Amino acid sequence: MIYLSELLNKKVYFDKKIYGEMVDFAVLASSANPSVSKIVIKKRGKKITISPSFISIKKFGAILTSEKAPELPFDEREFYLNEDLLDKQVIDVDEKKLVRVNDVLLEGEAELKVIGIDIGSSGILRRLGLSKFINIKAKILPWQMIEAFDYQTGNVKLSLSQNKLNAMHPSEIADILEELGSKERKGIVESLDASKAAKAIEEADFRTQEAILEELPSSVLKKVVDKMHSADIAELFYKINPLRIREILKLMSAERAQKVERLIDFGNDTAGGAMRTGFISFDGNITIKEAYNSLYKNTPKPEAIVITNGNQKLVGIVQVKDILDIDSLALLKDVVTERKFVYPETDFNQVIKLFGRYNLRVLPVVDKEKKPIGVVTAGIVLSKIEEKTRENEIYYTN
């Protein structure tokens, strides 16, 4: 086995004379354990790429077997270990986090193959020439366990299997998005399934959400926005460039655009500005069995059901988990567990107090006729509290 740091800038000899020095190694990034497909040699200030079949790797450097080795053309499928990987951040798809590439591990004699990356201190010490004096065990991450970014064309794209990212939970992807730069964020969002991308963006902090919606090209933006909750979009509109707001509204259907604009009108610090307009509502005169049969068709299942009377006015809510052990022939209006509600103009601080005082999970928002128009969930309340905490920390820090 040999490390990339042990090969970089090593001399290449031909006929016992210095021919140049090795400065990079290209691989086909889509391979499971990719072989080195090209070696980049710097000769008299100029870089040339040749096949590794013309290079014999030795402990002291390398030997060029033929001075007439043809220069190979650029191939966009390739990935350069020094330029595109070393010192860059990659995604550890096993631990679901970003890690830094401190060195690259290769093996083979006739054919060099990439085995993994060193993400530990040993990689840094090796490159500084200190590994002989300080012995630290290498922390190797197998090549199959990473997702890397290709900077070669200027358009960031995931170079390995994108199925690995789609298999992650949205909150795990959100944590990664929060740590990345704009190009890498854009690359991840564009590679994900639209629904998974939307959920990941909703889970991210507001700064990341704002940045992503500002950066995405229109074609990708439309797919993502179509899958996001109207309330999340409306809340971000207070922070996004007005020109971008108009563009997003144009990408939506007329009905959704009107819904978002109505949420914006309520104000960011009100119940109406934070409510979810998508919720499950049943007439209180149906049985639990009828309600459960209807719920069976919904994925995912709601935490609570909003119950109304024959005039579509709010009766209250019932937790889905609470109806499982109740007589299936009982009417929904008879098993309502909570009757509290707020109007859309209600200050959100009052909403927070209600959740804390009564240990609520879901709070209906009603119009002047007491008809439900949305719900505020415990998750929304927690997000709001976290946002206010971050804003206060920034204020006091500055």
C-alpha positions as CSV (number, residue, x, y, z in Angstrom):
1,M,0.0,0.0,0.0
2,I,1.1,3.6,-0.6
3,Y,-0.3,7.0,0.1
4,L,-0.9,9.8,-2.4
5,S,1.3,12.1,-0.3
6,E,4.2,9.7,-0.8
7,L,3.8,10.0,-4.6
8,L,3.1,13.7,-5.1
9,N,6.0,15.8,-6.3
10,K,8.2,12.7,-6.6
11,K,10.7,12.8,-9.5
12,V,10.1,10.8,-12.7
13,Y,13.2,9.6,-14.4
14,F,14.0,8.6,-18.0
15,D,17.3,7.2,-19.0
16,K,18.7,8.1,-15.6
17,K,17.8,11.8,-16.0
18,I,15.0,13.8,-14.4
19,Y,12.1,13.9,-16.8
20,G,9.6,15.7,-14.5
21,E,7.6,15.2,-11.3
22,M,4.3,13.5,-10.5
23,V,1.7,16.1,-9.5
24,D,-1.7,14.3,-9.8
25,F,-3.4,11.1,-10.4
26,A,-6.8,10.7,-12.3
27,V,-9.3,7.9,-11.6
28,L,-12.8,7.1,-13.0
29,A,-14.9,8.3,-10.0
30,S,-17.8,6.0,-10.6
31,S,-15.8,2.8,-10.0
32,A,-16.1,0.9,-6.7
33,N,-12.3,0.8,-6.2
34,P,-11.1,3.0,-9.1
35,S,-7.8,2.4,-10.8
36,V,-5.5,5.2,-11.7
37,S,-6.3,6.0,-15.3
38,K,-3.8,8.9,-15.8
39,I,-0.7,10.3,-14.2
40,V,-0.1,14.0,-14.4
41,I,3.5,15.0,-14.8
42,K,4.9,18.5,-14.6
43,K,7.7,18.9,-17.1
44,R,9.5,22.2,-17.5
45,G,6.5,24.0,-16.1
46,K,4.0,22.3,-18.3
47,K,1.6,19.6,-17.2
48,I,1.1,16.5,-19.4
49,T,-1.1,13.4,-18.7
50,I,0.1,9.9,-19.7
51,S,-1.1,6.4,-19.1
52,P,0.2,4.7,-15.9
53,S,1.2,1.8,-18.1
54,F,4.3,3.9,-19.1
55,I,5.2,4.6,-15.5
56,S,6.9,2.3,-13.1
57,I,6.5,3.4,-9.4
58,K,9.6,3.0,-7.2
59,K,10.4,3.9,-3.6
60,F,12.6,6.8,-4.8
61,G,10.0,8.1,-7.4
62,A,9.1,6.7,-10.8
63,I,10.6,5.6,-14.1
64,L,9.2,6.5,-17.5
65,T,9.5,3.5,-19.7
66,S,9.2,5.4,-23.0
67,E,9.8,9.0,-23.8
68,K,7.3,8.7,-26.6
69,A,4.4,7.9,-24.3
70,P,1.3,9.7,-25.9
71,E,-0.3,12.5,-24.0
72,L,-3.9,11.6,-23.1
73,P,-6.9,13.9,-23.7
74,F,-9.1,15.4,-20.9
75,D,-12.1,13.1,-19.9
76,E,-14.9,14.7,-17.8
77,R,-15.7,11.3,-16.2
78,E,-12.3,11.4,-14.4
79,F,-11.6,12.7,-10.9
80,Y,-8.2,14.0,-9.9
81,L,-7.0,12.9,-6.4
82,N,-4.9,15.9,-5.7
83,E,-6.9,18.7,-7.2
84,D,-10.4,17.4,-6.6
85,L,-10.1,15.4,-3.4
86,L,-7.1,16.2,-1.2
87,D,-7.9,18.7,1.5
88,K,-11.5,18.7,0.4
89,Q,-14.6,17.8,2.4
90,V,-16.5,14.7,1.5
91,I,-19.6,13.0,2.9
92,D,-19.1,9.9,5.1
93,V,-22.3,8.1,4.2
94,D,-21.9,5.7,7.1
95,E,-21.6,8.3,9.9
96,K,-23.7,10.8,7.9
97,K,-21.3,13.7,8.4
98,L,-18.7,15.8,6.6
99,V,-15.0,14.7,6.9
100,R,-11.8,16.2,5.5
101,V,-9.5,14.2,3.2
102,N,-6.0,14.4,4.7
103,D,-4.5,11.7,2.4
104,V,-5.6,9.0,-0.1
105,L,-4.7,5.3,0.3
106,L,-3.7,3.3,-2.9
107,E,-2.6,-0.2,-3.4
108,G,-1.2,-2.3,-6.2
109,E,2.0,-2.5,-8.3
110,A,1.2,-3.0,-11.9
111,E,-2.1,-1.2,-11.4
112,L,-2.7,1.4,-8.7
113,K,-6.2,1.4,-7.2
114,V,-7.8,3.7,-4.7
115,I,-8.7,1.9,-1.5
116,G,-9.8,4.7,0.8
117,I,-9.1,8.1,2.4
118,D,-7.2,9.0,5.6
119,I,-9.4,11.4,7.6
120,G,-7.2,11.3,10.7
121,S,-4.2,13.3,12.0
122,S,-1.8,10.7,10.6
123,G,-2.5,12.0,7.1
124,I,-1.5,15.5,8.0
125,L,1.7,14.3,9.8
126,R,2.6,12.2,6.8
127,R,2.4,15.1,4.5
128,L,4.5,17.2,6.8
129,G,7.1,14.5,7.0
130,L,6.6,14.0,10.7
131,S,5.1,10.5,10.6
132,K,8.6,9.0,11.3
133,F,8.7,10.9,14.6
134,I,5.0,10.8,15.7
135,N,3.3,7.5,15.2
136,I,-0.5,7.8,15.0
137,K,-2.7,5.1,13.5
138,A,-4.3,6.0,10.2
139,K,-8.0,6.5,10.2
140,I,-9.1,5.1,6.9
141,L,-12.5,5.5,5.4
142,P,-13.2,3.0,2.6
143,W,-13.7,4.6,-0.8
144,Q,-17.2,3.0,-1.1
145,M,-18.3,5.0,2.0
146,I,-17.8,8.5,0.7
147,E,-19.6,10.9,-1.6
148,A,-17.2,13.4,-3.2
149,F,-17.6,16.5,-5.2
150,D,-16.2,17.0,-8.7
151,Y,-14.9,20.6,-9.2
152,Q,-13.3,19.8,-12.5
153,T,-15.9,21.3,-14.8
154,G,-17.0,24.1,-12.6
155,N,-20.4,22.5,-12.1
156,V,-20.4,20.7,-8.8
157,K,-21.8,17.2,-9.0
158,L,-21.7,14.1,-6.9
159,S,-19.2,11.8,-8.4
160,L,-20.3,8.6,-6.7
161,S,-23.6,6.7,-6.4
162,Q,-26.3,9.2,-5.5
163,N,-28.5,6.5,-4.0
164,K,-26.5,6.7,-0.8
165,L,-27.6,10.2,-0.1
166,N,-31.2,9.5,-1.0
167,A,-31.2,6.7,1.5
168,M,-30.3,9.2,4.3
169,H,-32.9,10.8,6.6
170,P,-33.7,14.4,5.7
171,S,-32.4,15.7,9.0
172,E,-29.0,14.0,8.4
173,I,-28.8,15.6,4.9
174,A,-29.9,19.0,6.5
175,D,-26.9,18.8,8.9
176,I,-24.6,18.3,6.0
177,L,-26.1,21.1,4.0
178,E,-25.6,23.5,6.9
179,E,-21.8,22.8,6.8
180,L,-21.2,23.1,3.0
181,G,-20.4,25.9,0.7
182,S,-22.9,27.2,-1.9
183,K,-21.6,25.0,-4.8
184,E,-21.6,21.8,-2.8
185,R,-25.1,22.5,-1.4
186,K,-26.4,23.1,-4.9
187,G,-24.8,19.9,-6.1
188,I,-26.4,17.8,-3.3
189,V,-29.9,19.4,-3.8
190,E,-29.8,18.9,-7.5
191,S,-28.8,15.2,-7.2
192,L,-31.6,14.3,-4.6
193,D,-35.1,13.2,-5.3
194,A,-37.2,16.4,-5.2
195,S,-39.3,15.2,-2.2
196,K,-36.2,14.3,-0.2
197,A,-34.5,17.6,-1.1
198,A,-37.6,19.5,0.0
199,K,-37.7,17.7,3.4
200,A,-34.0,18.2,3.9
201,I,-34.3,22.0,3.2
202,E,-37.2,22.3,5.6
203,E,-35.1,20.6,8.3
204,A,-32.1,22.9,7.8
205,D,-31.6,26.2,9.6
206,F,-33.0,29.4,8.1
207,R,-29.7,30.7,6.8
208,T,-29.2,27.5,4.8
209,Q,-32.8,27.5,3.6
210,E,-32.5,31.0,2.4
211,A,-29.2,30.4,0.6
212,I,-30.4,27.3,-1.2
213,L,-33.6,29.0,-2.5
214,E,-31.5,31.9,-3.7
215,E,-29.0,29.7,-5.5
216,L,-31.0,27.0,-7.2
217,P,-31.6,27.2,-11.0
218,S,-35.3,27.6,-11.9
219,S,-35.8,24.0,-13.2
220,V,-34.6,22.5,-9.9
221,L,-36.3,25.2,-7.8
222,K,-39.7,24.4,-9.2
223,K,-39.4,20.7,-8.4
224,V,-38.3,21.4,-4.8
225,V,-40.8,24.2,-4.1
226,D,-43.6,22.0,-5.3
227,K,-42.8,19.6,-2.5
228,M,-42.3,22.1,0.3
229,H,-44.9,23.1,2.8
230,S,-46.5,26.5,2.0
231,A,-45.9,27.7,5.5
232,D,-42.1,27.0,5.2
233,I,-42.0,28.9,1.9
234,A,-44.0,31.8,3.3
235,E,-41.7,32.1,6.3
236,L,-38.6,32.4,4.1
237,F,-40.1,35.1,2.0
238,Y,-39.3,37.6,4.8
239,K,-35.6,37.0,4.1
240,I,-35.4,36.3,0.4
241,N,-34.6,38.8,-2.3
242,P,-38.0,40.3,-3.6
243,L,-37.0,39.4,-7.2
244,R,-36.5,35.8,-6.2
245,I,-39.9,35.8,-4.3
246,R,-41.7,36.8,-7.5
247,E,-39.8,34.1,-9.4
248,I,-40.8,31.4,-6.9
249,L,-44.5,32.5,-7.0
250,K,-44.5,32.3,-10.8
251,L,-43.2,28.7,-10.5
252,M,-46.2,27.7,-8.3
253,S,-49.7,26.9,-9.3
254,A,-52.1,29.9,-8.9
255,E,-53.8,28.2,-6.0
256,R,-50.6,27.6,-4.1
257,A,-49.2,31.0,-4.8
258,Q,-52.4,32.6,-3.3
259,K,-52.1,30.4,-0.3
260,V,-48.4,31.4,0.3
261,E,-49.3,35.1,-0.2
262,R,-52.1,34.8,2.3
263,L,-49.7,33.3,4.8
264,I,-47.2,36.1,4.2
265,D,-50.0,38.7,4.9
266,F,-50.5,37.2,8.4
267,G,-47.0,38.2,9.4
268,N,-44.0,36.1,10.5
269,D,-44.7,36.4,14.2
270,T,-48.3,35.4,14.2
271,A,-50.1,32.0,14.4
272,G,-51.3,32.4,10.8
273,G,-47.8,33.1,9.5
274,A,-46.4,29.9,11.0
275,M,-49.4,27.5,10.6
276,R,-49.4,24.5,8.3
277,T,-52.3,24.7,5.8
278,G,-52.2,21.0,5.1
279,F,-54.0,19.0,7.8
280,I,-56.5,16.2,8.1
281,S,-60.0,17.2,9.1
282,F,-63.1,14.9,9.7
283,D,-66.7,15.6,10.5
284,G,-67.3,14.7,14.1
285,N,-70.4,12.7,13.3
286,I,-68.4,9.8,11.7
287,T,-67.3,6.8,13.6
288,I,-63.8,6.1,14.7
289,K,-63.8,3.1,12.4
290,E,-64.7,5.3,9.4
291,A,-62.0,7.8,10.3
292,Y,-59.4,5.1,10.7
293,N,-60.3,3.6,7.3
294,S,-59.8,7.0,5.7
295,L,-56.5,7.5,7.6
296,Y,-55.2,4.2,6.4
297,K,-54.9,5.7,2.9
298,N,-52.8,8.6,4.1
299,T,-49.0,8.4,4.2
300,P,-47.5,9.6,6.4
301,K,-50.2,9.4,9.2
302,P,-51.0,12.7,10.9
303,E,-50.3,13.2,14.6
304,A,-53.8,14.6,15.2
305,I,-57.1,15.0,13.5
306,V,-59.0,18.2,13.4
307,I,-62.7,17.6,14.2
308,T,-65.5,19.8,12.8
309,N,-69.3,19.9,13.1
310,G,-71.9,19.8,10.3
311,N,-71.2,23.5,9.5
312,Q,-67.4,22.9,9.2
313,K,-66.8,24.8,12.4
314,L,-64.1,23.6,14.8
315,V,-65.1,21.1,17.6
316,G,-61.5,20.2,18.6
317,I,-58.8,17.8,17.9
318,V,-58.0,14.1,18.8
319,Q,-54.7,12.4,18.8
320,V,-54.5,9.6,16.3
321,K,-52.8,7.3,18.9
322,D,-55.7,7.9,21.3
323,I,-58.4,6.4,19.0
324,L,-56.7,3.0,18.6
325,D,-58.0,1.7,21.9
326,I,-61.5,3.3,21.8
327,D,-64.7,1.6,20.7
328,S,-64.6,1.7,16.9
329,L,-68.3,2.6,16.7
330,A,-67.9,5.8,18.9
331,L,-68.3,9.1,17.1
332,L,-65.3,11.4,16.7
333,K,-67.1,14.4,18.4
334,D,-67.4,12.3,21.5
335,V,-63.7,11.5,21.9
336,V,-62.3,15.0,21.3
337,T,-59.4,15.5,23.7
338,E,-58.5,19.2,23.2
339,R,-60.7,22.2,22.2
340,K,-58.2,25.1,22.3
341,F,-57.6,27.2,19.2
342,V,-56.2,30.5,18.1
343,Y,-56.9,33.1,15.3
344,P,-54.4,33.8,12.6
345,E,-53.6,37.2,14.1
346,T,-52.7,35.7,17.4
347,D,-49.1,36.7,18.5
348,F,-46.8,33.8,18.3
349,N,-45.5,34.4,21.8
350,Q,-49.1,33.6,23.0
351,V,-49.0,30.4,20.9
352,I,-45.8,29.4,22.6
353,K,-47.4,30.0,26.1
354,L,-50.4,27.8,25.2
355,F,-48.2,24.9,24.1
356,G,-46.1,25.2,27.2
357,R,-49.1,25.6,29.6
358,Y,-51.2,22.8,28.2
359,N,-48.5,20.5,26.8
360,L,-50.1,20.7,23.3
361,R,-48.9,18.8,20.3
362,V,-51.2,20.5,17.7
363,L,-53.1,23.7,17.9
364,P,-55.8,24.6,15.3
365,V,-55.9,28.1,13.7
366,V,-59.4,29.2,12.8
367,D,-61.0,32.1,10.8
368,K,-63.7,34.5,12.1
369,E,-66.3,31.9,11.6
370,K,-64.3,29.4,13.6
371,K,-63.6,27.3,10.6
372,P,-60.1,25.6,10.7
373,I,-57.6,27.1,8.2
374,G,-54.4,25.6,9.5
375,V,-52.6,24.0,12.4
376,V,-49.5,24.9,14.4
377,T,-47.5,21.9,15.5
378,A,-45.1,21.4,18.4
379,G,-42.3,21.0,15.8
380,I,-43.1,24.5,14.4
381,V,-43.0,26.0,17.9
382,L,-39.6,24.4,18.7
383,S,-38.2,25.7,15.4
384,K,-39.4,29.2,16.2
385,I,-37.9,29.1,19.6
386,E,-34.6,27.8,18.2
387,E,-34.6,30.6,15.6
388,K,-35.3,33.3,18.2
389,T,-32.5,31.8,20.4
390,R,-30.0,32.0,17.4
391,E,-31.0,35.6,16.6
392,N,-30.5,36.6,20.2
393,E,-27.1,34.9,20.3
394,I,-26.1,36.8,17.2
395,Y,-27.4,40.1,18.6
396,Y,-25.6,39.8,21.9
397,T,-22.4,38.5,20.2
398,N,-22.3,41.6,18.0
